[in-house]
Amino acid sequence: MKKFLLYLCILVALLAGGIRCCPWMLTAYAEFFSVANGTKGADAIVVLAGDIETRLPRAIALYKDGYASRMLLTDPRRPNTVLKNITCDERKNADAILQFFNVQQPVATIPSLKGGATSTFDEAYDALAYCMRNRFKHIIIVTDNHHTRRSLYAFEKVFKGTAITVEAMGASNDIFNTANWWQTDLGIKAYFLE
């Protein structure tokens, strides 16, 4: 426990010094979390649950650029099923975004093995079952930029031993990025919790 606190204090001191003296250090720190290794020819682009307003437009752009012939959504568990009939869920938001971008191809939702995914690992297991059933050989996962390294790690761990290639592409947002994340509460939270 003492070592952990020491490391935490050192990290905080380095970051505090970086904010004042070396923003490039903070940018380099943030860039570590981003992976963009997607290649054209994938069987599907898999949009991970979460910030559908940023992730789905990125997936649509990749789809239109020919990275894959289809897009898929993962199936998250609803945090409050009592309000499901009066709150907008991720699928309804996705349908509105698809309509806004005039996407004609249907976008399927990967069925959850557990009644809704609650983690990236759940999404990976759901995607693996779907990919095996449909004989996919190559997928690209889309999540927020700062989640790509962790998400890709989870998928690679779950897909290990299969012949399925998993790649990742990140979606940006209008609030923070790798060059300014320390200037917003959301950015600080995103990169510290990652």
C-alpha positions as CSV (number, residue, x, y, z in Angstrom):
1,M,0.0,0.0,0.0
2,K,2.9,2.4,0.8
3,K,4.5,1.7,-2.6
4,F,1.2,2.5,-4.3
5,L,0.8,5.8,-2.5
6,L,4.4,6.7,-3.3
7,Y,3.9,5.9,-7.0
8,L,0.7,7.9,-6.9
9,C,2.4,10.9,-5.4
10,I,5.1,10.8,-7.9
11,L,2.6,10.6,-10.8
12,V,0.6,13.5,-9.4
13,A,3.8,15.6,-9.0
14,L,4.9,14.8,-12.6
15,L,1.6,15.7,-14.0
16,A,1.3,18.9,-12.0
17,G,4.8,19.8,-13.2
18,G,3.8,18.9,-16.7
19,I,0.8,21.2,-16.7
20,R,3.0,24.2,-15.7
21,C,6.2,23.4,-17.7
22,C,5.7,20.7,-20.3
23,P,2.3,20.3,-22.0
24,W,4.0,18.0,-24.5
25,M,4.5,15.5,-21.7
26,L,0.8,15.5,-21.0
27,T,0.1,15.1,-24.7
28,A,2.5,12.2,-24.9
29,Y,0.9,10.6,-21.9
30,A,-2.6,10.9,-23.5
31,E,-1.4,9.6,-26.9
32,F,-0.3,6.3,-25.2
33,F,-4.0,5.5,-24.7
34,S,-4.9,5.9,-28.4
35,V,-4.7,3.2,-31.0
36,A,-5.7,3.6,-34.6
37,N,-4.7,0.4,-36.5
38,G,-7.9,-0.3,-38.5
39,T,-7.4,-1.5,-42.1
40,K,-9.9,-1.8,-44.9
41,G,-11.6,-5.0,-45.7
42,A,-13.0,-5.9,-42.3
43,D,-16.2,-8.0,-42.1
44,A,-17.7,-5.5,-39.6
45,I,-17.2,-2.3,-37.7
46,V,-18.3,-3.0,-34.1
47,V,-19.4,0.2,-32.2
48,L,-18.9,-0.3,-28.5
49,A,-21.6,1.0,-26.1
50,G,-21.2,4.3,-24.4
51,D,-20.9,7.6,-26.2
52,I,-23.0,6.7,-29.2
53,E,-23.0,10.4,-30.3
54,T,-19.3,10.2,-31.0
55,R,-18.6,6.6,-31.8
56,L,-21.4,5.9,-34.4
57,P,-20.5,9.0,-36.6
58,R,-16.9,7.7,-36.6
59,A,-18.1,4.2,-37.5
60,I,-20.2,5.7,-40.3
61,A,-17.2,7.6,-41.7
62,L,-15.2,4.4,-41.7
63,Y,-18.0,2.5,-43.3
64,K,-18.4,5.1,-46.0
65,D,-14.6,5.0,-46.6
66,G,-14.8,1.2,-47.2
67,Y,-13.3,-0.1,-44.0
68,A,-16.1,-2.7,-43.7
69,S,-19.4,-3.7,-45.4
70,R,-21.5,-3.6,-42.2
71,M,-21.7,-1.9,-38.8
72,L,-22.8,-3.6,-35.6
73,L,-23.7,-2.2,-32.2
74,T,-23.1,-3.9,-28.9
75,D,-26.0,-4.4,-26.5
76,P,-25.5,-2.6,-23.1
77,R,-27.5,-3.4,-20.0
78,R,-29.9,-0.5,-19.1
79,P,-29.0,1.1,-15.8
80,N,-32.7,1.7,-14.9
81,T,-35.2,-0.6,-16.6
82,V,-38.1,1.0,-14.7
83,L,-37.7,4.1,-16.9
84,K,-37.1,2.2,-20.2
85,N,-40.3,3.4,-21.8
86,I,-39.8,7.1,-21.1
87,T,-36.0,7.5,-21.6
88,C,-34.2,7.4,-24.8
89,D,-31.9,4.3,-25.1
90,E,-28.8,3.9,-27.1
91,R,-30.5,2.1,-29.9
92,K,-33.0,4.9,-30.4
93,N,-30.2,7.4,-30.5
94,A,-28.3,5.2,-33.0
95,D,-31.3,5.0,-35.3
96,A,-31.7,8.8,-35.2
97,I,-27.9,9.2,-36.0
98,L,-28.2,6.8,-38.8
99,Q,-31.1,8.6,-40.2
100,F,-29.3,12.0,-39.9
101,F,-26.3,10.6,-41.9
102,N,-28.7,9.0,-44.4
103,V,-27.3,5.5,-43.8
104,Q,-29.6,3.1,-45.6
105,Q,-28.0,-0.2,-44.6
106,P,-29.5,-1.8,-41.5
107,V,-27.3,-1.8,-38.5
108,A,-27.7,-4.9,-36.3
109,T,-27.2,-5.2,-32.6
110,I,-25.0,-8.0,-31.4
111,P,-27.1,-10.1,-28.9
112,S,-25.8,-10.1,-25.4
113,L,-24.9,-13.4,-23.8
114,K,-25.8,-12.0,-20.3
115,G,-28.9,-9.8,-20.8
116,G,-26.8,-6.7,-21.6
117,A,-23.1,-5.9,-21.5
118,T,-21.7,-4.2,-18.4
119,S,-18.0,-4.1,-19.4
120,T,-15.7,-4.1,-22.4
121,F,-15.0,-7.8,-21.7
122,D,-18.8,-8.6,-21.9
123,E,-18.9,-6.8,-25.3
124,A,-15.8,-8.8,-26.4
125,Y,-17.4,-12.1,-25.5
126,D,-20.7,-11.1,-27.2
127,A,-18.8,-10.0,-30.3
128,L,-16.8,-13.3,-30.3
129,A,-19.9,-15.4,-30.3
130,Y,-21.4,-13.3,-33.1
131,C,-18.2,-13.4,-35.2
132,M,-17.9,-17.2,-34.8
133,R,-21.5,-17.7,-35.8
134,N,-21.1,-15.5,-38.8
135,R,-17.6,-16.7,-39.7
136,F,-16.0,-13.3,-39.6
137,K,-12.3,-13.0,-39.9
138,H,-11.7,-9.3,-39.3
139,I,-13.4,-6.7,-37.2
140,I,-12.7,-3.1,-36.2
141,I,-13.9,-1.9,-32.9
142,V,-14.8,1.8,-32.5
143,T,-14.8,3.5,-29.1
144,D,-13.5,6.8,-27.8
145,N,-9.9,7.6,-28.6
146,H,-8.8,7.4,-24.9
147,H,-10.4,3.9,-24.6
148,T,-8.9,2.3,-27.7
149,R,-5.8,0.7,-26.1
150,R,-7.7,-0.8,-23.2
151,S,-10.6,-1.9,-25.4
152,L,-8.3,-3.5,-28.0
153,Y,-6.5,-5.3,-25.2
154,A,-9.7,-6.8,-23.8
155,F,-10.8,-7.9,-27.3
156,E,-7.4,-9.4,-28.1
157,K,-7.5,-11.3,-24.8
158,V,-11.0,-12.7,-25.5
159,F,-10.3,-13.4,-29.2
160,K,-6.9,-15.0,-28.5
161,G,-6.6,-18.4,-30.2
162,T,-9.1,-17.6,-32.9
163,A,-8.2,-16.7,-36.5
164,I,-10.2,-13.4,-36.1
165,T,-8.2,-10.1,-36.5
166,V,-9.3,-7.3,-34.2
167,E,-8.3,-3.7,-34.8
168,A,-9.4,-0.4,-33.2
169,M,-10.2,3.1,-34.3
170,G,-11.0,5.9,-32.0
171,A,-13.7,8.6,-32.0
172,S,-12.9,12.1,-31.0
173,N,-15.2,14.5,-29.1
174,D,-15.7,18.3,-29.1
175,I,-14.7,18.7,-25.4
176,F,-11.1,17.4,-25.1
177,N,-8.4,15.6,-27.0
178,T,-4.8,14.5,-26.4
179,A,-3.5,18.1,-26.7
180,N,-5.8,19.7,-24.1
181,W,-7.3,17.0,-21.9
182,W,-5.9,18.5,-18.7
183,Q,-7.9,21.7,-19.2
184,T,-11.3,20.1,-18.6
185,D,-12.8,18.1,-15.8
186,L,-14.1,15.5,-18.3
187,G,-10.7,15.1,-19.9
188,I,-8.9,14.8,-16.5
189,K,-11.5,12.2,-15.4
190,A,-11.2,10.3,-18.7
191,Y,-7.4,10.0,-18.7
192,F,-6.9,9.4,-15.0
193,L,-9.6,6.7,-14.9
194,E,-8.3,5.0,-18.0
